[in-house]
Amino acid sequence: LVNQLPEANFILLRHLFGVLHHIEQNSGVNQMNAFNLALCIAPNMLWLPSPTGPEEESQSTKKVALLVQFLIENSGEIFGDDIASLF
């Protein structure tokens, strides 16, 4: 699906996850592993199109957090092995 994005969106995601991957690589010092980063970033990345109740919102946030965690942990395979060289 990532490869089907418009080029500008792909480049933006690649750089974003490059930064997140770089932060995650230093989790021994900063305590920000992929899970913690995903919990912080997920609510700002995707959200439900219409207002819902707290339970639905919580479930949606958990799903997005799992997706973000997966993308951080697999950023090299998804966005290219040279993602670390972006910075």
Wavefront OBJ file of the C-alpha trace (Angstrom):
o trace
v 0.000 0.000 0.000
v 2.852 2.370 0.775
v 4.135 2.017 -2.786
v 0.728 3.098 -4.101
v 0.895 6.482 -2.348
v 1.576 9.624 -4.366
v 5.305 10.357 -4.443
v 5.062 13.388 -2.140
v 3.196 11.374 0.502
v 5.701 8.527 0.243
v 8.642 10.905 0.679
v 6.998 12.544 3.691
v 6.287 9.179 5.340
v 9.798 7.978 4.552
v 11.337 10.982 6.277
v 8.936 10.807 9.229
v 9.646 7.136 9.817
v 13.333 7.774 9.239
v 13.265 10.160 12.201
v 11.205 7.764 14.313
v 13.534 4.887 13.410
v 16.547 6.999 14.397
v 14.952 7.844 17.755
v 14.071 4.187 18.306
v 17.672 3.160 17.587
v 18.685 5.203 20.652
v 15.995 3.757 22.937
v 18.619 2.549 25.397
v 19.320 6.186 26.214
v 15.983 7.905 25.577
v 13.513 5.106 26.581
v 11.602 5.706 23.335
v 11.223 2.278 21.775
v 8.875 1.656 18.851
v 5.937 0.973 21.179
v 6.395 4.215 23.150
v 6.884 6.255 19.983
v 3.768 4.720 18.455
v 1.678 5.626 21.509
v 2.851 9.239 21.268
v 2.532 9.675 17.504
v -0.504 7.501 16.615
v -3.255 9.852 17.833
v -1.904 12.527 15.472
v -1.554 10.343 12.385
v -4.973 8.794 11.749
v -8.346 9.278 13.342
v -11.947 8.340 12.761
v -13.773 10.624 10.283
v -16.698 11.333 12.582
v -16.975 11.896 16.320
v -17.490 8.668 18.217
v -17.645 7.528 21.775
v -14.606 7.055 23.979
v -14.579 3.265 23.545
v -14.493 3.411 19.734
v -11.863 6.131 19.853
v -9.712 4.050 22.196
v -9.964 0.985 19.936
v -9.094 3.066 16.889
v -6.069 4.602 18.623
v -4.810 1.135 19.614
v -5.061 -0.078 16.016
v -3.244 2.970 14.677
v -0.557 2.596 17.363
v 0.031 -1.015 16.291
v 0.356 0.102 12.676
v 2.795 2.894 13.575
v 4.840 0.506 15.718
v 5.002 -1.960 12.829
v 6.109 0.774 10.421
v 8.841 1.947 12.815
v 10.126 -1.555 13.461
v 10.118 -2.452 9.760
v 11.004 0.921 8.278
v 14.103 -0.431 6.515
v 12.120 -3.072 4.662
v 9.209 -0.742 3.903
v 10.980 2.507 3.012
v 14.375 1.174 1.937
v 17.480 0.095 3.787
v 19.049 3.513 3.284
v 16.443 5.164 5.531
v 19.077 5.661 8.243
v 21.213 7.659 5.819
v 18.507 10.319 5.405
v 19.868 12.037 8.487
l 1 2 3 4 5 6 7 8 9 10 11 12 13 14 15 16 17 18 19 20 21 22 23 24 25 26 27 28 29 30 31 32 33 34 35 36 37 38 39 40 41 42 43 44 45 46 47 48 49 50 51 52 53 54 55 56 57 58 59 60 61 62 63 64 65 66 67 68 69 70 71 72 73 74 75 76 77 78 79 80 81 82 83 84 85 86 87
